[in-house]
């Protein structure tokens, strides 16, 4: 009797193959660097590790956030991987909280992607969570608002005007 090795990837979780590879990259970075560095250093190291693993990675990926037709700001998750997965990096000495999870859910909703990773390099052991986009996003904007960037007095970004989302005579921004 020949036993077949059961596939460890759950097909019901979107992009699990990519998130599995990203977690492996994060483990390698954490094993090399350990805890105690600044978040930006882990972000850069993870970017390099994912690229070395052959993944397409954009750092500080810009996402314009709209409430219907109204531009409400711009947000920047730490990584956008393979045009499918949001990765948020932290360097906290504490366990990940609901606030960090909510931030990542906000990024998922803004990017319209079903899965993301929240990775904390700040503890002795790497702390990570695979986060799936909830079915009910009614309240997601209240969680992401504090993470939005909007220059004082700025109107919508140029892209909104170019895509015809605003009247041609709009002079804002």
N, C-alpha and C positions, 0 to 999 in steps of 0.2 A: 504494500500500500504506500503510495507516494502522497506526502502531505504538501499542500500548497501553502506558501506563506500568504497570509491574509494582508491585503493592502491596508496600511495604517492610516491612510488619508480618508477622511469622511467626505464623500461626494456631496453631502447636503450643505457643507460649509463652503461658501464661494472662495475661489482663489486660494485654497488651502495649500496647494503646491508652492505658490509664491510666498505665502506667509511662513510656511515651514522653512524655506530657504532664508528668509529675512531673519527669523529667530536664530537660525544657525549662525548667520553673520554676526548678530548681536552677541551671541555667546562667545564667539571668537574674540570680538572686541573687548568684552568684559573680562575674559580670561587674560588677555594681554595687559589691559589698562587698570583693571580693578576699580573699586569705588573711589570717590574723593575728588574727581576732576569736575570742571564746569560742563554744563549741558552742551554748549557749543562744541567742545572738544570731542565729546562722544558722538555728536551729530556728524561732525566731519569724518571721524574714524569710521562710523557706520556707513557713510556715503562711500568712502573708499573701499570698504570691505564688500559692499553690495556690488559695486562696479567691478571689482576684481572677480566676483562670482558670476559676472556676465549679465547682471541686471541693469535695466535702464532706470536711472534715478534722477529726479529733479529735486534739488534742495530748495526750501522756502518757496514752495509752489504757490503761486498767486491764484486765489479764488475770489472772484467778485460775487458778493452775496446780494440777492434780490429778495424783496418781499413783494411778490407779484411782479409788477413792472417797475417798482421803486428800488433803486440801488440804495442799500443801507450800509455798505462798507466792503472792505477787503480783508480777507484772512489768509494766513500763511502757515499751513501745516509744515512740519519739519521736512518730510519727504513725500514724494509721490512716486511710487515704484511700479514700473511696467504699465503705466497708465491705468492702473486698476486698484492699487492699495495705498491708503494713507498710513504713514508711520509717524507717530509722535514720540519724541525722545524727551525723557526727564532725567534729572540727576538728584533726586530727593533721598534723604536718609530715612524718610518714613515710607510706609507702604502706600501704594497708589490709592487715592481717594475717589469718591464719587464726583468731585469737581473735575479731576483730570479725565475721568471716564466721560463725563458730560462734554468736556471740551473736544474729545476725540469723536464722540457721536455728532457733535456740531460740525466738525470737519467732514465726516462721512456724508452728512446731509447736504452740506454746501457743495461737496464734490460729486454728489449723486453716485456714490459707490457703496457696495454692500458690506465691505469689510475693511477693518483697519487694525493696526497694532499700536498699543501703548507700551512703551519700553522704558523701564526705570533702571539706569545704570548706577544709581547712588547707593545701593545697598551691597552688603557683602556677597549676596547671591543675586544674580540678574532676576529682576521682577518684570514680567511681561503679561499682557492680556490681549487676546484676540477679541476684538469688539465687532459685533454684528450690528448693522443698522436696524433699529427697532421698527416694528410695523407702524406704530403711531408716532409721527413726528410733529404733532400739533404744537408741542411746547419747545421744540429744539432751539428756536431763535433766542429764547431767554437765556440759554446756556452759552451760546456763542457770542452774544453781544459784547461781553467784556473782553473778548479776544479779537474783536474787529478793529481794524485801523482805518481811520478816516481823517484826512488832514482838515484842520479847522477851516470852515467855509467852503470846503471842496464839494463839488457836484459829482455826478457820476463819472466813471472813467470813460476815456475816449471810445473804448470798445462798444459801450452802450449806444453812443451816438451813431457809430458806424453801422451797427446792426439794425438801425431804425427803431430802436426801443424808445427813443425820445423824439419829440417834435424837432424839426430842422431849425426852428427859430429859438430853441432853448439856449440861453447864454451861460448857464451854470457850468462850472468846472472848466 
